[in-house]
């Protein structure tokens, strides 16, 4: 499939998605959200997904200059329509992806761009990057799942700080807060992100998928629900070929070669 606002490349078990509007710091119009969702809907044989941005920015937020049906400035509830029909489904696809998702944040991640970065399982950022919820400056509220993502990642006090004061949070501070996985030098970003993505892409795919499901339940469910779910998913994981390979590799004192099944 061809895309106009993103680039999609596949190398073995790894799919790389690049937001591709560098002249706008990859500001996201509804079309980009739709294309991102479509890329996740059709993962093919991919066992991990890496997301980054072209140029100097990761994603500067929803494109407020975008016009037309469903855009943020179309009036008559345009923001509500854009979120419900375009942005929220895209972020949901990232959150629900059955494979690990890595975001390599190479520059500003603002608004829905911040949501996208934090929806990944691993967020690795250039030390030149920052995370921003600037909605308060224009009289709006954080969206794209930001409220849910921030509160769970860094707690109420820090989430309130980001949302109500609209402060830029640099990558190193974000790492210190536990908002992201890691902050690295700009020149090392893609090398480290690709190495991490390749490691995950060659891991036990079914077990990782089940881990993601269990983590999501742990955020909203009770410990008793988690006990039951862990036992059920341990049975499913234990029946996989990767688990058999992992057990044999352990006994034979060699590195396991997981195939994703």
C-alpha positions as CSV (number, residue, x, y, z in Angstrom):
1,X,0.0,0.0,0.0
2,X,1.2,3.5,-0.8
3,X,1.1,6.3,1.8
4,X,1.4,10.1,1.4
5,X,2.2,11.2,5.0
6,X,4.3,8.3,6.3
7,X,7.0,6.0,5.0
8,X,6.8,2.3,5.8
9,X,9.7,-0.1,5.4
10,X,10.0,-3.7,6.3
11,X,13.3,-5.5,7.0
12,X,12.8,-9.1,8.1
13,X,10.6,-9.2,11.2
14,X,10.9,-5.4,11.8
15,X,8.6,-2.8,10.3
16,X,9.7,0.8,10.5
17,X,7.2,3.7,10.2
18,X,8.5,7.2,9.6
19,X,6.2,10.2,10.0
20,X,7.0,12.1,6.9
21,X,6.0,15.8,6.9
22,X,9.4,17.3,8.0
23,X,8.5,20.8,6.8
24,X,5.7,20.8,9.4
25,X,7.8,19.0,12.1
26,X,5.6,16.0,11.3
27,X,2.4,17.8,12.5
28,X,-0.3,15.2,12.2
29,X,-3.4,15.9,10.0
30,X,-6.3,13.4,10.1
31,X,-4.9,11.7,7.0
32,X,-1.6,10.9,8.8
33,X,-3.5,9.4,11.7
34,X,-5.5,7.2,9.3
35,X,-2.4,6.1,7.5
36,X,-0.7,5.3,10.8
37,X,-3.7,3.2,11.9
38,X,-3.7,1.4,8.5
39,X,0.0,0.5,8.8
40,X,-0.7,-1.0,12.2
41,X,-3.8,-2.8,11.0
42,X,-1.7,-4.6,8.3
43,X,1.4,-5.7,10.2
44,X,1.9,-8.7,7.9
45,X,4.8,-10.8,9.3
46,X,6.3,-8.0,11.4
47,X,7.2,-9.0,15.0
48,X,8.1,-5.5,16.1
49,X,7.4,-1.9,14.9
50,X,9.7,1.1,15.2
51,X,8.2,4.6,14.8
52,X,10.2,7.7,14.2
53,X,10.0,11.1,12.5
54,X,11.6,12.5,9.4
55,X,13.8,15.6,9.9
56,X,14.2,17.6,13.1
57,X,10.9,16.7,14.8
58,X,9.1,13.6,15.9
59,X,5.6,15.0,15.9
60,X,4.6,18.5,16.8
61,X,1.0,17.6,17.4
62,X,-2.2,17.6,15.5
63,X,-2.0,19.8,12.4
64,X,-4.2,22.8,13.4
65,X,-3.8,24.2,9.9
66,X,-5.4,21.2,8.3
67,X,-8.8,22.0,6.9
68,X,-11.7,19.9,5.7
69,X,-14.1,17.4,7.3
70,X,-12.9,16.1,10.6
71,X,-10.1,18.6,11.0
72,X,-9.4,20.4,14.3
73,X,-10.5,23.7,12.8
74,X,-13.5,22.7,10.8
75,X,-16.0,24.0,13.4
76,X,-19.2,22.4,14.5
77,X,-17.4,20.0,16.8
78,X,-14.5,19.4,14.4
79,X,-12.0,18.6,17.1
80,X,-14.4,16.0,18.6
81,X,-15.0,14.4,15.2
82,X,-11.2,14.4,14.4
83,X,-10.4,12.7,17.7
84,X,-13.2,10.1,17.5
85,X,-12.7,9.3,13.8
86,X,-9.0,9.7,13.3
87,X,-6.6,10.3,16.2
88,X,-8.0,8.1,18.9
89,X,-8.3,5.1,16.6
90,X,-4.7,5.5,15.5
91,X,-3.4,5.7,19.1
92,X,-5.6,2.7,20.0
93,X,-4.0,0.7,17.2
94,X,-0.5,1.4,18.7
95,X,-1.6,0.6,22.2
96,X,-3.3,-2.7,21.1
97,X,-0.6,-3.8,18.7
98,X,0.1,-7.5,19.2
99,X,3.9,-6.9,18.8
100,X,6.3,-4.6,20.7
101,X,6.3,-1.0,19.6
102,X,9.4,1.2,19.9
103,X,9.3,5.0,19.4
104,X,12.5,6.8,18.5
105,X,11.8,10.4,19.4
106,X,14.2,12.5,17.4
107,X,12.8,16.0,18.3
108,X,9.7,17.7,19.7
109,X,6.8,15.3,20.7
110,X,3.9,17.6,21.5
111,X,0.2,17.1,21.9
112,X,-1.0,14.0,20.0
113,X,2.7,13.5,19.1
114,X,3.4,13.1,22.8
115,X,0.5,10.6,23.1
116,X,1.9,8.6,20.2
117,X,5.4,8.5,21.7
118,X,4.1,7.3,25.1
119,X,1.7,4.7,23.6
120,X,4.8,2.7,22.6
121,X,6.2,-0.1,24.8
122,X,9.6,1.5,24.6
123,X,10.2,5.2,24.1
124,X,13.8,6.1,23.5
125,X,14.6,9.8,22.9
126,X,17.4,12.0,21.7
127,X,18.7,14.3,24.5
128,X,17.7,17.1,22.2
129,X,14.0,16.0,22.2
130,X,11.3,17.1,24.5
131,X,7.7,16.2,25.5
132,X,5.0,18.8,25.7
133,X,1.4,19.2,26.5
134,X,0.7,22.8,25.4
135,X,-3.1,22.6,25.2
136,X,-3.5,24.9,28.2
137,X,-1.9,27.7,26.2
138,X,-4.7,27.7,23.7
139,X,-7.5,26.9,26.1
140,X,-7.9,23.2,25.2
141,X,-7.4,19.9,27.1
142,X,-4.9,17.2,26.5
143,X,-6.2,14.5,24.2
144,X,-5.2,11.4,22.2
145,X,-5.1,9.4,25.5
146,X,-2.6,11.8,27.1
147,X,-4.4,12.0,30.4
148,X,-4.5,8.2,30.8
149,X,-0.9,7.7,29.6
150,X,0.6,10.5,31.7
151,X,-1.2,9.7,34.9
152,X,-0.1,6.0,34.7
153,X,3.4,6.7,33.7
154,X,4.4,9.5,36.1
155,X,1.6,9.9,38.6
156,X,-1.0,12.6,39.3
157,X,1.4,15.4,40.5
158,X,3.7,15.3,37.5
159,X,0.9,14.7,35.0
160,X,-0.9,17.7,36.4
161,X,2.3,19.8,36.1
162,X,2.7,18.9,32.4
163,X,-1.0,19.4,31.6
164,X,-1.8,22.6,33.6
165,X,1.5,24.4,33.3
166,X,2.4,23.4,29.7
167,X,6.1,22.9,30.5
168,X,8.5,21.3,28.1
169,X,10.0,18.1,29.6
170,X,13.4,17.3,28.2
171,X,14.4,13.8,27.4
172,X,16.7,13.4,30.3
173,X,14.1,14.6,32.8
174,X,11.6,12.3,31.1
175,X,13.9,9.4,31.7
176,X,14.4,10.4,35.3
177,X,10.6,10.6,35.8
178,X,10.1,7.2,34.3
179,X,8.1,8.8,31.4
180,X,10.3,7.1,28.8
181,X,12.7,4.1,28.6
182,X,15.9,6.0,27.8
183,X,17.5,9.3,26.7
184,X,20.5,9.0,24.4
185,X,22.8,11.3,22.5
186,X,21.3,12.4,19.2
187,X,23.8,10.7,17.0
188,X,23.2,7.4,18.8
189,X,19.4,7.5,18.7
190,X,18.6,5.4,15.6
191,X,21.4,2.9,16.2
192,X,20.2,2.2,19.8
193,X,16.5,2.2,18.7
194,X,17.2,-0.2,15.8
195,X,19.2,-2.5,18.0
196,X,16.4,-2.6,20.6
197,X,13.8,-3.1,17.9
198,X,15.8,-6.0,16.3
199,X,16.2,-7.6,19.7
200,X,12.4,-7.5,20.3
201,X,11.6,-8.5,16.8
202,X,13.6,-11.7,17.3
203,X,12.2,-12.5,20.7
204,X,9.4,-14.9,21.7
205,X,6.6,-13.0,20.0
206,X,3.7,-14.8,21.5
207,X,5.0,-14.4,25.1
208,X,5.6,-10.7,24.5
209,X,2.1,-10.3,23.1
210,X,0.7,-12.0,26.2
211,X,2.9,-9.8,28.5
212,X,1.4,-6.7,26.9
213,X,-2.1,-8.0,27.5
214,X,-1.3,-8.8,31.1
215,X,0.3,-5.3,31.7
216,X,-2.8,-3.6,30.3
217,X,-5.0,-5.7,32.7
218,X,-2.7,-4.9,35.6
219,X,-3.3,-1.1,35.1
220,X,-7.0,-1.4,35.4
221,X,-7.9,-4.7,37.0
222,X,-7.5,-6.3,40.4
223,X,-4.7,-8.5,41.6
224,X,-7.0,-11.5,41.6
225,X,-7.8,-10.8,37.9
226,X,-4.1,-10.6,37.2
227,X,-3.5,-13.9,39.0
228,X,-6.1,-15.7,36.8
229,X,-4.8,-14.0,33.6
230,X,-1.2,-14.8,34.3
231,X,-2.0,-18.5,34.8
232,X,-4.0,-18.6,31.6
233,X,-1.4,-16.8,29.5
234,X,1.4,-18.9,31.0
235,X,-0.4,-22.0,29.7
236,X,-0.7,-20.4,26.2
237,X,2.9,-19.3,26.2
238,X,4.1,-22.7,27.4
239,X,2.4,-24.4,24.5
240,X,4.3,-22.3,21.9
241,X,7.3,-23.5,19.9
242,X,9.3,-20.6,21.2
243,X,8.9,-21.8,24.8
244,X,10.0,-25.2,23.7
245,X,13.0,-23.7,22.0
246,X,13.8,-21.5,25.0
247,X,13.7,-24.5,27.3
248,X,16.0,-26.6,25.1
249,X,18.4,-23.6,24.6
250,X,18.6,-23.2,28.4
251,X,19.4,-26.9,28.9
252,X,22.0,-26.9,26.1
253,X,23.6,-23.6,27.3
254,X,23.1,-21.8,24.0
255,X,21.3,-18.7,22.8
256,X,17.6,-19.4,21.9
257,X,16.5,-18.8,18.3
258,X,12.9,-17.7,18.5
259,X,10.7,-17.9,15.4
260,X,7.7,-16.1,16.7
261,X,5.3,-19.0,17.0
